[in-house]
Every structure is written in structure tokens, then in C-alpha cells.
Amino acid sequence: ERGAWKDAATLPLNVAAEYPFWSKYPHAEAVNAYARGVGAAMIGDVTAAGVEAARLGMLRDDAAAAKFGYWVEQIDIQSEVVQALAMIASGQQIEGLARLRKAAEREDATEKQVVTPGPVAPARELLAYALLGGGAAAEALREFETVMTKEPNRYRTLAGAARAARQASVHDKARSYAARLLDLAAGADSVRVELADAKSYLGR
């Protein structure tokens, strides 16, 4: 959520001694592997991202062996996202974006379990940021807006949409999303750069 990719890439997994059955829940460990993999890809450490993608593959197989059908698909999507981001980081922009788009479509096609929190980082949101980083602001804006229909009021989605709209010169949407971002964080004392940019853009 903070875009602290270096920290994400080295996120430890500390399993308390009172949880001896941890290994029976590969989908829980996959959260750590996914965070580390996305973080590594975002800082350009393709090798480390590959390690986490392989780890996700093993966790997917463990989930399949345990007959956790829903989680097999979710972990496989996570692995695809990490691999796609690693491809983009290694310069395979077209191939990586295509793979990331397919992962986003798979994620969108599955229903979230009611007892689970939202995704660590939605695949389509990562796709939108990848497009934005590649200079495709108008396309990125459309992807951010698609994320909003399934994952409303996400800080990073609103911040990305505001930035994409500004870069695409869609100023009415840029103002709207900047205002929504500030409303979302109205009770916070954060000095995050996205909030400062929104205030500056709106003249607040």
C-alpha cells in the first residue's frame, strides 16, 4: 500500500511456535511469497522475483494436494502476476503486460471468499501502474477505473487514477479523483506524496 517495494521484497515470515499446523495452510504462506515477489519485481530484482514465483508454484501444488481448490487458482494467479512483473522489469514490456492482463482477467473472474480480506495488491491495479509507468496514461486510467468497480475506495487505485488522468489531460477526472483521495484520507496525518500532490493540484 505504501509502495515500499524494497521492504516488501525482504518481508520476513515469522511463524510463532504456538502455530504448529502452519504448514497445512499454504495459501497463508503465499501472501508472504506474493508480497516478496511483487516487491522484488518492482525494484528490478528479477532473480529474487523468480525465486518467489517458484515458491508460489510449490505452495500452489501443496494447496492442490490438500484439495484447496479455490486457493490453487488464487496462488497460481499470484505466481503469474509476479512472473509478469519480472518480465516487465527485465525489459519484456509487451509480453509482460499481456501476461499481467491475463492474470488480472483470471482474478476478476473469481469471487472473493467472504471471510478473507481484500487482495494484497489487485492484479489489475498492478497492470494499471505498469501501463502508467510505460507512458500509456489513458489506458492506465481505464484500468484504474475498472479496479474501482470491484475494489472501491482503494488509496493506491485513487492515487493512480488521479495521476493517470492528469497525464492523459482528462482534467475533470483528475480533479475528481484527487478530491476523492483527499476525502479518503481526511482523518489522517500522513505526509504521503500522493496527498501532497493532490492538494497542490487542487490548490488546497
ROSE-4610 file (N, C-alpha, C; in Angstrom, 1 decimal, always signed):
// ROSE-4610
residu = [E/E/E/R/R/R/G/G/G/A/A/A/W/W/W/K/K/K/D/D/D/A/A/A/A/A/A/T/T/T/L/L/L/P/P/P/L/L/L/N/N/N/V/V/V/A/A/A/A/A/A/E/E/E/Y/Y/Y/P/P/P/F/F/F/W/W/W/S/S/S/K/K/K/Y/Y/Y/P/P/P/H/H/H/A/A/A/E/E/E/A/A/A/V/V/V/N/N/N/A/A/A/Y/Y/Y/A/A/A/R/R/R/G/G/G/V/V/V/G/G/G/A/A/A/A/A/A/M/M/M/I/I/I/G/G/G/D/D/D/V/V/V/T/T/T/A/A/A/A/A/A/G/G/G/V/V/V/E/E/E/A/A/A/A/A/A/R/R/R/L/L/L/G/G/G/M/M/M/L/L/L/R/R/R/D/D/D/D/D/D/A/A/A/A/A/A/A/A/A/A/A/A/K/K/K/F/F/F/G/G/G/Y/Y/Y/W/W/W/V/V/V/E/E/E/Q/Q/Q/I/I/I/D/D/D/I/I/I/Q/Q/Q/S/S/S/E/E/E/V/V/V/V/V/V/Q/Q/Q/A/A/A/L/L/L/A/A/A/M/M/M/I/I/I/A/A/A/S/S/S/G/G/G/Q/Q/Q/Q/Q/Q/I/I/I/E/E/E/G/G/G/L/L/L/A/A/A/R/R/R/L/L/L/R/R/R/K/K/K/A/A/A/A/A/A/E/E/E/R/R/R/E/E/E/D/D/D/A/A/A/T/T/T/E/E/E/K/K/K/Q/Q/Q/V/V/V/V/V/V/T/T/T/P/P/P/G/G/G/P/P/P/V/V/V/A/A/A/P/P/P/A/A/A/R/R/R/E/E/E/L/L/L/L/L/L/A/A/A/Y/Y/Y/A/A/A/L/L/L/L/L/L/G/G/G/G/G/G/G/G/G/A/A/A/A/A/A/A/A/A/E/E/E/A/A/A/L/L/L/R/R/R/E/E/E/F/F/F/E/E/E/T/T/T/V/V/V/M/M/M/T/T/T/K/K/K/E/E/E/P/P/P/N/N/N/R/R/R/Y/Y/Y/R/R/R/T/T/T/L/L/L/A/A/A/G/G/G/A/A/A/A/A/A/R/R/R/A/A/A/A/A/A/R/R/R/Q/Q/Q/A/A/A/S/S/S/V/V/V/H/H/H/D/D/D/K/K/K/A/A/A/R/R/R/S/S/S/Y/Y/Y/A/A/A/A/A/A/R/R/R/L/L/L/L/L/L/D/D/D/L/L/L/A/A/A/A/A/A/G/G/G/A/A/A/D/D/D/S/S/S/V/V/V/R/R/R/V/V/V/E/E/E/L/L/L/A/A/A/D/D/D/A/A/A/K/K/K/S/S/S/Y/Y/Y/L/L/L/G/G/G/R/R/R]
num = [1/1/1/2/2/2/3/3/3/4/4/4/5/5/5/6/6/6/7/7/7/8/8/8/9/9/9/10/10/10/11/11/11/12/12/12/13/13/13/14/14/14/15/15/15/16/16/16/17/17/17/18/18/18/19/19/19/20/20/20/21/21/21/22/22/22/23/23/23/24/24/24/25/25/25/26/26/26/27/27/27/28/28/28/29/29/29/30/30/30/31/31/31/32/32/32/33/33/33/34/34/34/35/35/35/36/36/36/37/37/37/38/38/38/39/39/39/40/40/40/41/41/41/42/42/42/43/43/43/44/44/44/45/45/45/46/46/46/47/47/47/48/48/48/49/49/49/50/50/50/51/51/51/52/52/52/53/53/53/54/54/54/55/55/55/56/56/56/57/57/57/58/58/58/59/59/59/60/60/60/61/61/61/62/62/62/63/63/63/64/64/64/65/65/65/66/66/66/67/67/67/68/68/68/69/69/69/70/70/70/71/71/71/72/72/72/73/73/73/74/74/74/75/75/75/76/76/76/77/77/77/78/78/78/79/79/79/80/80/80/81/81/81/82/82/82/83/83/83/84/84/84/85/85/85/86/86/86/87/87/87/88/88/88/89/89/89/90/90/90/91/91/91/92/92/92/93/93/93/94/94/94/95/95/95/96/96/96/97/97/97/98/98/98/99/99/99/100/100/100/101/101/101/102/102/102/103/103/103/104/104/104/105/105/105/106/106/106/107/107/107/108/108/108/109/109/109/110/110/110/111/111/111/112/112/112/113/113/113/114/114/114/115/115/115/116/116/116/117/117/117/118/118/118/119/119/119/120/120/120/121/121/121/122/122/122/123/123/123/124/124/124/125/125/125/126/126/126/127/127/127/128/128/128/129/129/129/130/130/130/131/131/131/132/132/132/133/133/133/134/134/134/135/135/135/136/136/136/137/137/137/138/138/138/139/139/139/140/140/140/141/141/141/142/142/142/143/143/143/144/144/144/145/145/145/146/146/146/147/147/147/148/148/148/149/149/149/150/150/150/151/151/151/152/152/152/153/153/153/154/154/154/155/155/155/156/156/156/157/157/157/158/158/158/159/159/159/160/160/160/161/161/161/162/162/162/163/163/163/164/164/164/165/165/165/166/166/166/167/167/167/168/168/168/169/169/169/170/170/170/171/171/171/172/172/172/173/173/173/174/174/174/175/175/175/176/176/176/177/177/177/178/178/178/179/179/179/180/180/180/181/181/181/182/182/182/183/183/183/184/184/184/185/185/185/186/186/186/187/187/187/188/188/188/189/189/189/190/190/190/191/191/191/192/192/192/193/193/193/194/194/194/195/195/195/196/196/196/197/197/197/198/198/198/199/199/199/200/200/200/201/201/201/202/202/202/203/203/203/204/204/204]
x = [+0.8/+0.0/+0.9/+2.0/+2.9/+3.9/+3.9/+4.8/+6.2/+6.4/+7.7/+8.2/+8.6/+8.9/+10.1/+11.1/+12.3/+12.0/+11.2/+10.8/+9.9/+9.0/+8.2/+9.0/+10.1/+10.9/+11.7/+11.8/+12.6/+11.7/+10.4/+9.4/+9.6/+9.9/+10.2/+8.9/+9.0/+7.9/+8.2/+7.6/+7.9/+6.7/+6.8/+5.7/+5.9/+4.9/+5.1/+5.0/+5.7/+5.8/+4.4/+3.5/+2.2/+1.3/+1.9/+1.1/+1.8/+1.7/+2.4/+1.8/+0.6/-0.1/+0.0/+0.9/+1.0/+1.2/+2.0/+2.3/+1.1/+0.0/-1.2/-2.0/-1.5/-2.3/-1.4/-1.1/-0.1/-0.6/-1.9/-2.4/-2.1/-1.9/-1.5/+0.0/+0.8/+2.2/+2.4/+1.5/+1.5/+1.4/+0.7/+0.7/+2.0/+2.9/+4.3/+5.1/+4.9/+5.7/+5.2/+4.0/+3.4/+4.0/+3.9/+4.4/+5.9/+6.7/+8.1/+8.4/+7.6/+7.8/+7.4/+6.3/+5.9/+7.0/+7.4/+8.4/+9.7/+10.1/+11.4/+11.3/+10.2/+10.0/+10.0/+9.3/+9.2/+10.5/+11.5/+12.8/+13.8/+13.3/+14.1/+15.0/+14.7/+15.4/+14.7/+15.0/+14.3/+14.6/+15.8/+16.2/+15.4/+15.3/+14.6/+13.1/+12.6/+11.2/+10.9/+11.9/+11.8/+11.8/+12.6/+12.6/+11.2/+10.6/+9.3/+8.2/+8.3/+7.4/+7.4/+8.7/+8.8/+8.3/+8.5/+7.9/+6.4/+5.8/+4.4/+3.9/+4.7/+4.3/+4.3/+5.2/+5.3/+4.1/+3.8/+2.6/+1.3/+1.3/+0.1/-0.1/+1.0/+1.0/+0.6/+1.1/+0.7/-0.8/-1.3/-2.8/-3.6/-3.1/-3.8/-3.8/-2.6/-2.6/-3.5/-3.8/-4.7/-6.1/-6.3/-7.7/-8.3/-7.5/-8.0/-8.2/-9.2/-9.4/-9.4/-10.1/-10.2/-8.8/-8.0/-6.7/-5.7/-5.9/-5.0/-5.0/-6.2/-6.3/-5.8/-6.0/-5.6/-4.0/-3.4/-2.0/-1.3/-2.0/-1.5/-1.5/-2.6/-2.7/-1.6/-1.3/-0.3/+1.1/+1.3/+2.6/+2.7/+1.6/+1.5/+1.8/+1.2/+1.5/+2.9/+3.6/+5.0/+5.8/+5.5/+6.3/+6.1/+4.9/+4.6/+5.4/+5.4/+6.1/+7.6/+8.1/+9.5/+9.9/+9.0/+9.2/+9.3/+8.4/+8.4/+9.7/+10.1/+11.3/+12.5/+12.5/+13.6/+13.6/+12.6/+12.5/+11.6/+10.9/+9.9/+8.5/+8.4/+7.2/+6.0/+6.0/+4.8/+4.3/+5.3/+4.9/+4.5/+5.2/+4.8/+3.5/+3.1/+1.8/+0.7/+1.0/-0.1/-0.3/+0.8/+0.7/+0.0/+0.3/-0.3/-1.8/-2.2/-3.6/-4.4/-3.8/-4.5/-4.7/-3.6/-3.8/-4.9/-4.9/-6.0/-7.4/-7.5/-8.8/-9.2/-8.2/-8.5/-8.9/-8.2/-8.6/-10.0/-10.3/-11.6/-12.7/-12.4/-13.4/-13.7/-12.9/-13.1/-13.8/-14.6/-15.3/-14.4/-14.3/-13.5/-14.3/-13.6/-14.2/-14.6/-15.8/-16.4/-15.6/-14.8/-14.1/-12.7/-12.3/-10.9/-10.9/-9.8/-9.6/-9.4/-9.3/-9.0/-7.7/-7.4/-6.1/-4.9/-3.8/-2.6/-2.4/-2.4/-2.3/-3.1/-4.2/-5.0/-4.2/-4.3/-3.6/-3.8/-5.1/-5.4/-4.9/-4.8/-4.1/-2.7/-2.0/-0.6/-0.4/-1.4/-1.4/-1.5/-2.4/-2.6/-1.3/-0.7/+0.6/+1.7/+1.7/+2.7/+2.4/+1.2/+0.9/+1.2/+0.9/+1.3/+2.8/+3.5/+5.0/+5.5/+4.8/+5.2/+4.7/+4.0/+3.6/+2.2/+1.5/+0.1/-0.9/-0.9/-1.8/-3.3/-3.7/-5.2/-5.6/-4.8/-5.1/-5.0/-4.0/-3.9/-5.1/-5.6/-6.8/-8.0/-8.2/-9.3/-9.2/-7.9/-7.7/-8.0/-7.5/-7.8/-9.3/-10.0/-11.4/-12.1/-11.6/-12.1/-11.9/-10.7/-10.4/-11.4/-11.8/-12.7/-14.1/-14.5/-15.8/-15.8/-14.6/-14.6/-13.9/-13.0/-12.3/-12.4/-13.6/-13.8/-13.0/-12.6/-12.0/-10.6/-9.9/-8.5/-7.6/-6.8/-5.9/-5.1/-4.3/-3.4/-4.2/-5.4/-6.2/-6.6/-7.1/-7.5/-6.3/-5.2/-4.0/-3.5/-3.5/-3.1/-4.0/-5.3/-6.3/-6.1/-5.9/-5.7/-4.4/-3.4/-2.1/-2.3/-2.9/-3.1/-4.0/-5.1/-6.0/-5.2/-4.4/-3.6/-2.7/-2.0/-1.1/-1.8/-3.0/-3.8/-4.6/-4.4/-5.1/-6.6/-7.1/-8.5/-8.7/-8.8/-8.6/-9.9/-11.0/-12.2/-12.1/-11.6/-11.5/-10.3/-9.2/-8.1/-8.5/-9.3/-9.8/-10.7/-11.6/-12.5/-11.8/-10.8/-10.1/-9.2/-8.6/-7.7/-8.6/-9.8/-10.6/-11.1/-11.4/-11.8/-10.7/-9.5/-8.3/-8.1/-8.3/-8.2/-9.3/-10.5/-11.6/-11.3/-10.8/-10.5/-9.5/-8.6/-7.5/-7.7/-9.0/-9.3/-8.9/-9.0/-8.7/-7.3/-6.5/-5.1/-4.1/-3.0/-2.0/-0.8/-1.0/+0.0/+0.6/+1.9/+2.6/+2.9/+2.2/+2.5/+2.4/+3.3/+3.5/+2.2/+1.4/+0.2/-0.8/-0.9/-1.8/-1.3/+0.1/+0.6/+0.4/+0.5/+0.3/-1.1/-2.1/-3.5/-3.8/-3.3/-3.6/-3.0/-1.8/-1.2/-2.0/-2.4/-3.2/-4.5/-5.2/-6.5/-6.4/-5.1/-4.9/-5.4/-5.3/-5.7/-4.6]
y = [-1.2/+0.0/+1.3/+1.2/+2.4/+2.4/+1.4/+1.3/+1.1/+0.6/+0.3/-1.0/-1.0/-2.3/-3.0/-2.2/-2.8/-3.6/-2.9/-3.6/-4.8/-4.7/-5.9/-7.0/-6.7/-7.8/-8.6/-8.0/-8.7/-9.0/-9.0/-9.2/-10.6/-10.6/-11.9/-12.7/-14.0/-14.8/-15.4/-14.9/-15.3/-16.1/-17.4/-18.2/-18.6/-18.1/-18.4/-19.8/-20.2/-21.6/-22.2/-21.4/-21.9/-22.2/-22.1/-22.4/-23.6/-24.8/-25.9/-26.5/-26.0/-26.5/-25.6/-24.6/-23.6/-24.2/-25.2/-25.8/-26.4/-26.5/-27.1/-26.0/-24.8/-23.7/-22.9/-23.6/-22.9/-21.6/-21.4/-20.1/-19.0/-19.3/-18.2/-17.8/-18.8/-18.5/-17.8/-18.1/-17.5/-16.0/-15.4/-14.0/-13.4/-14.0/-13.6/-13.7/-14.8/-15.0/-14.0/-13.7/-12.8/-11.4/-11.0/-9.6/-9.5/-10.5/-10.5/-10.5/-11.3/-11.4/-10.1/-9.5/-8.2/-7.1/-7.1/-6.1/-6.3/-7.5/-7.8/-7.3/-7.6/-7.3/-5.7/-5.1/-3.6/-2.9/-3.5/-2.9/-3.4/-4.2/-4.7/-6.0/-6.6/-7.8/-9.0/-9.3/-10.3/-11.7/-11.9/-13.2/-13.5/-12.5/-12.7/-12.9/-12.2/-12.4/-13.8/-14.3/-15.7/-16.7/-16.4/-17.3/-17.4/-16.2/-16.2/-16.8/-16.6/-17.2/-18.7/-19.2/-20.7/-21.2/-20.4/-20.7/-20.7/-19.8/-19.8/-21.0/-21.4/-22.7/-23.9/-24.0/-25.1/-25.0/-23.8/-23.6/-23.9/-23.6/-24.0/-25.5/-26.2/-27.6/-28.2/-27.6/-28.0/-27.8/-26.7/-26.5/-27.5/-27.8/-28.8/-30.2/-30.6/-31.8/-31.8/-30.7/-30.6/-30.4/-30.4/-30.2/-28.8/-27.8/-26.4/-25.8/-26.3/-25.9/-24.4/-23.6/-22.1/-21.5/-22.0/-21.4/-21.8/-23.0/-23.4/-22.3/-21.9/-20.9/-19.5/-19.1/-17.8/-17.8/-18.8/-18.9/-18.9/-19.6/-19.6/-18.3/-17.5/-16.1/-15.3/-15.4/-14.7/-15.0/-16.2/-16.6/-16.0/-16.0/-15.3/-13.8/-13.2/-11.7/-11.5/-12.2/-12.0/-12.2/-13.3/-13.6/-12.5/-12.0/-10.9/-9.7/-9.3/-8.1/-8.3/-9.5/-9.7/-9.6/-10.0/-9.8/-8.4/-7.6/-6.1/-5.5/-5.9/-5.4/-5.7/-6.9/-7.3/-6.8/-5.9/-5.3/-5.9/-7.0/-7.6/-7.0/-5.8/-5.0/-5.5/-5.8/-6.3/-7.6/-8.6/-9.9/-9.9/-9.1/-9.0/-8.4/-7.3/-6.7/-7.6/-8.4/-9.4/-10.4/-10.9/-11.9/-11.4/-10.1/-9.5/-9.2/-8.9/-8.7/-10.0/-11.1/-12.4/-12.7/-12.4/-12.7/-11.9/-10.6/-9.7/-10.2/-10.7/-11.2/-12.5/-13.3/-14.5/-14.1/-13.1/-12.7/-12.0/-11.3/-10.6/-11.7/-12.8/-13.8/-14.7/-14.5/-15.3/-14.5/-15.1/-14.4/-14.5/-13.4/-13.4/-14.1/-14.9/-15.6/-14.6/-14.7/-13.7/-13.5/-14.5/-14.4/-13.8/-13.6/-13.1/-11.6/-11.0/-9.6/-9.4/-8.2/-7.9/-8.4/-8.4/-8.8/-7.9/-8.4/-7.6/-6.5/-6.9/-5.9/-6.5/-5.9/-6.4/-6.5/-7.5/-7.7/-6.6/-6.2/-5.1/-3.7/-3.5/-2.3/-2.3/-3.4/-3.5/-3.3/-3.9/-3.7/-2.2/-1.5/-0.1/+0.7/+0.4/+1.1/+0.8/-0.5/-0.8/-0.1/+0.1/+0.9/+2.3/+2.9/+4.3/+4.5/+3.5/+3.7/+3.6/+2.9/+2.8/+3.9/+4.9/+6.1/+6.0/+4.9/+4.7/+5.2/+6.5/+7.1/+6.9/+7.0/+6.9/+5.4/+4.5/+3.1/+2.7/+3.3/+3.1/+3.6/+4.7/+5.3/+4.4/+3.8/+2.9/+1.7/+1.2/+0.0/+0.4/+1.6/+2.0/+2.1/+2.6/+2.8/+1.4/+0.4/-0.9/-1.5/-1.2/-1.7/-1.2/+0.1/+0.7/+0.1/-0.6/-1.3/-2.5/-3.1/-4.3/-4.0/-3.1/-2.8/-1.3/-0.8/+0.6/+1.2/+2.5/+3.2/+2.7/+2.2/+1.8/+3.1/+3.3/+4.5/+4.5/+3.4/+3.4/+3.4/+2.9/+3.0/+4.4/+5.1/+6.5/+7.4/+7.2/+8.0/+7.7/+6.5/+6.2/+6.7/+6.7/+7.2/+8.7/+9.4/+10.9/+11.2/+10.5/+10.7/+10.4/+9.3/+8.9/+9.9/+10.4/+11.4/+12.7/+13.1/+14.3/+14.1/+13.0/+12.7/+12.6/+12.1/+12.0/+13.2/+14.3/+15.6/+15.5/+14.5/+14.4/+15.1/+16.4/+17.2/+17.1/+16.9/+16.8/+15.5/+14.5/+13.2/+13.4/+14.0/+14.2/+15.0/+16.0/+16.8/+15.9/+15.2/+14.3/+13.3/+12.6/+11.5/+12.1/+13.3/+13.9/+14.3/+14.8/+15.2/+14.0/+12.9/+11.7/+11.1/+11.2/+10.7/+11.5/+12.8/+13.6/+13.3/+13.1/+12.8/+11.4/+10.5/+9.2/+9.3/+10.2/+10.4/+11.6/+12.0/+13.3/+13.2/+12.0/+11.9/+11.5/+11.5/+11.0/+12.2/+12.0/+13.0/+12.6/+11.9/+11.4/+12.5/+12.4/+13.3/+12.6/+11.6/+10.8/+11.7/+11.5/+12.4/+12.5/+11.4/+11.4/+12.5/+12.6/+13.6/+15.0/+15.1/+16.5/+16.9/+15.9/+16.2/+16.6/+15.9/+16.1/+17.5/+17.9/+19.2/+20.3/+20.1/+21.1/+21.2/+20.1/+20.2/+20.9/+20.6/+21.3/+22.6/+23.1/+24.4/+24.5/+23.4/+23.4/+23.7]
z = [+0.0/+0.0/+0.0/+0.6/+0.6/-0.5/-1.4/-2.4/-1.9/-0.7/-0.1/-0.6/-1.9/-2.6/-2.0/-1.6/-1.1/+0.2/+1.1/+2.3/+2.0/+1.0/+0.7/+0.2/-0.5/-1.1/-0.1/+1.1/+2.2/+3.4/+3.2/+4.3/+4.9/+6.2/+6.8/+7.1/+7.3/+7.6/+9.0/+10.0/+11.4/+11.9/+11.9/+12.4/+13.8/+14.7/+16.1/+16.5/+17.5/+17.9/+18.3/+18.6/+19.0/+17.8/+16.6/+15.4/+14.7/+15.3/+14.7/+13.4/+13.1/+11.9/+10.8/+10.9/+9.8/+8.4/+8.3/+7.0/+6.3/+7.1/+6.4/+5.7/+5.7/+5.1/+4.1/+3.0/+2.0/+1.5/+1.5/+1.0/+1.9/+3.2/+4.1/+3.9/+3.7/+3.4/+2.0/+1.1/-0.2/-0.2/+0.8/+1.0/+1.1/+1.9/+2.1/+0.8/+0.1/-1.1/-2.2/-2.2/-3.2/-2.9/-1.7/-1.3/-1.7/-1.3/-1.6/-3.1/-3.9/-5.3/-6.0/-5.6/-6.2/-5.9/-4.6/-4.2/-5.0/-5.1/-5.8/-7.3/-7.9/-9.3/-9.5/-8.5/-8.6/-8.4/-7.7/-7.6/-8.6/-9.5/-10.6/-10.3/-9.2/-8.8/-9.4/-10.6/-11.4/-10.8/-10.4/-9.8/-8.5/-7.6/-6.4/-6.7/-7.7/-8.1/-8.6/-9.3/-9.8/-8.7/-7.7/-6.5/-5.9/-5.7/-5.1/-6.0/-7.3/-8.2/-8.1/-8.0/-7.9/-6.5/-5.5/-4.2/-4.3/-5.0/-5.1/-5.9/-6.9/-7.6/-6.7/-5.8/-4.8/-3.8/-3.4/-2.5/-3.2/-4.5/-5.3/-5.3/-5.5/-5.6/-4.2/-3.1/-1.8/-1.6/-2.1/-1.9/-2.7/-3.9/-4.7/-4.0/-3.4/-2.7/-1.5/-0.9/+0.2/-0.2/-1.5/-2.1/-1.8/-1.7/-1.5/-2.9/-3.6/-5.0/-5.2/-4.4/-4.6/-4.5/-3.5/-3.3/-4.3/-4.9/-6.0/-7.1/-7.5/-8.5/-8.1/-6.8/-6.3/-6.3/-5.8/-5.7/-7.1/-8.0/-9.4/-10.0/-9.8/-10.3/-9.7/-8.4/-7.8/-8.4/-8.7/-9.4/-10.8/-11.5/-12.8/-12.7/-11.7/-11.6/-11.3/-10.4/-10.1/-11.4/-12.1/-13.3/-14.3/-14.5/-15.4/-15.1/-13.8/-13.4/-13.6/-13.3/-13.6/-15.0/-15.9/-17.4/-17.7/-17.2/-17.4/-16.9/-15.7/-15.1/-16.0/-16.7/-17.5/-18.9/-19.2/-20.5/-21.5/-21.1/-21.9/-21.7/-22.1/-21.7/-22.4/-23.7/-24.3/-23.8/-23.7/-23.2/-21.7/-20.9/-19.5/-19.3/-20.1/-19.9/-20.4/-21.4/-21.9/-20.8/-20.2/-19.2/-17.9/-17.6/-16.4/-16.7/-17.9/-18.2/-18.1/-18.5/-18.4/-16.9/-16.1/-14.7/-14.0/-14.5/-14.0/-14.4/-15.6/-16.0/-15.2/-14.9/-14.1/-12.7/-12.1/-10.8/-10.8/-11.8/-11.8/-12.0/-12.6/-12.8/-11.6/-10.5/-9.3/-8.2/-7.5/-6.4/-5.1/-4.4/-3.2/-2.1/-1.3/-0.2/+0.8/+1.4/+2.3/+3.6/+4.0/+5.3/+5.1/+3.9/+3.7/+3.4/+3.7/+3.4/+1.9/+1.4/+0.0/-0.4/-1.7/-2.1/-1.6/-1.5/-1.1/-2.1/-3.4/-4.4/-5.6/-6.0/-7.1/-8.4/-9.1/-10.4/-11.3/-11.4/-12.4/-12.0/-10.7/-10.2/-10.6/-10.4/-10.8/-12.3/-13.1/-14.5/-14.9/-14.2/-14.4/-14.1/-13.0/-12.7/-13.7/-14.2/-15.2/-16.5/-16.9/-18.1/-17.9/-16.7/-16.4/-16.5/-15.9/-15.9/-17.4/-18.2/-19.6/-20.5/-19.9/-20.7/-21.3/-21.0/-21.5/-20.5/-20.3/-19.3/-19.5/-20.7/-21.0/-20.7/-21.2/-21.0/-19.5/-18.8/-17.4/-16.6/-17.0/-16.4/-16.5/-17.7/-17.8/-16.9/-16.7/-15.9/-14.4/-14.0/-12.6/-12.4/-13.3/-13.2/-13.1/-13.8/-13.7/-12.4/-11.8/-10.4/-9.4/-9.6/-8.7/-8.6/-9.7/-9.7/-8.8/-8.6/-7.8/-6.4/-6.4/-5.2/-4.9/-4.5/-4.3/-3.2/-3.3/-2.2/-1.8/-2.8/-2.5/-2.7/-1.7/-1.8/-3.1/-3.3/-4.4/-5.8/-5.8/-7.1/-7.3/-6.3/-6.5/-6.8/-6.1/-6.4/-7.8/-8.3/-9.6/-10.7/-10.4/-11.3/-11.5/-10.3/-10.4/-11.2/-11.0/-11.7/-13.2/-13.5/-14.9/-15.6/-15.0/-15.6/-15.9/-15.0/-15.2/-16.4/-16.5/-17.6/-18.9/-18.8/-20.1/-20.4/-19.6/-19.8/-19.7/-18.8/-18.5/-17.2/-17.2/-16.0/-15.1/-15.7/-14.8/-13.9/-14.5/-13.7/-12.8/-13.2/-12.3/-11.1/-11.2/-10.1/-9.2/-9.8/-9.1/-8.3/-8.9/-8.2/-7.1/-7.4/-6.4/-5.1/-5.4/-4.3/-3.5/-4.2/-3.5/-2.7/-3.2/-2.4/-1.1/-1.2/+0.0/+1.0/+0.5/+1.3/+2.0/+1.3/+1.9/+3.0/+2.9/+3.9/+4.8/+4.9/+5.6/+7.1/+7.7/+9.1/+9.4/+8.4/+8.6/+8.7/+9.4/+9.5/+8.6/+7.6/+6.7/+5.8/+5.5/+4.6/+3.3/+3.0/+1.7/+0.5/-0.4/-1.6/-2.4/-2.5/-3.3/-2.8/-1.4/-0.8/-1.0/-0.9/-1.2/-2.6/-3.6/-5.0/-5.2/-4.6/-4.8/-4.3/-3.1/-2.5/-3.4/-3.9/-4.8/-6.1/-6.7/-7.9/-7.7/-6.6/-6.3/-5.7/-5.4/-4.8/-3.4/-2.6/-1.2/-0.3]
